[in-house]
């Protein structure tokens, strides 16, 4: 992709997310958001995790099955980077899962 084409692709993704019919499925919108993030950013996958007012964390959607499985594992273990970010309300730096601890 050329640098000049990137703003057009971003604009197209935003319009796609904004142009939803009345009564649209919010989970479909969130899935499309993760798909757009993977398409537009140098990332392999993306997911959406929600934290409610009581502190309960829920997985909502993921861009692919690997990300979905990782999200569900974090919920089962009650720990992981998505939960840390949701609980602290702070972004976490990118982390690679291919290298051992300390790599």
N, C-alpha and C positions, 0 to 999 in steps of 0.2 A: 504494500500500500504506500502510495506517495504521501509525503507530508501535506501536500495541498488537498488531498482527498480526505484526510482525517477529520477536519471540521464538518465536512458534509456527512460523513458516516455517523458522527456524534449527533448531529442535528436530526438525521433520519431515525436514529435510535430513540431520541427524546420524543420525536413526533409519534413514533410507533407506540411508545409507552403512554403518551398523553391522549391519543385518539382511541378511546375505549367506548364501546356502546354502553348505554344506560344498563345497569344491572350486571356489569362485567364481574368476573370471578377474580377477587383480589389475589388469590394464589397463582392464577395464571399470569397476572401482571408481575408478581414477584419472580416467577420463573423466567419470564421474558427479561426482567431486569438483570438477573444473574447471567442469562445467556448473552445479553448485550455487554455486560462487564467483561466477560471472557473474550468476546469478539473484539472489544476496543482496547483492552488493557493487556499488558504482558503478564497474564496470569493463566494458570491451567484450569482452575475451577473457582466457583464462588457459591456462597450459600447465604441464607438469611435466617438469623436466629433472633427470637424475640424474648424480651424480659418484661414481665408484667409488674404491676404495682406491688404485688406480694413477694416478688423475688423469684417467682417460678419462671424457668427458662423453657422455651419451646422451640423446636426446629420447625421452620416453615417450608423452605424449599432449597433446592440445590441445583446447580447447573448440570450435574452428571451423577451417575451412580456412585462413583468413588467418593465424591464430596458428600453425598447423602449418607453413605456408610460411616464416614468420619464424623459427621454431625451427630448421627445416632449413637456412635460409640462414646462421644463426649457426654451426651445426655445420660447414657447408661452408667458411665463412670463418675458423673458429676464433676468433671474437670476437663480442662483443655483450653486452647487459645480462644475459641469462640465464646465459651462461657466466661473466661477471664475478661474479655473485651466487653461483653454484655453487662457483667457485674460491676466493672470499674467505670463503664461508660467512656472508655478511652480506646482509641485505635491501637492495635498492636503492630509492631513491625512485621514485615513478611517473614515467614519461617519456612524453611525447606524440610520436607519429611523424608528425604532420601539419604540424609547423612546422620551418623550417630550423634549422641550428645556431645557437645563441645566441638563439633566439626565446623 
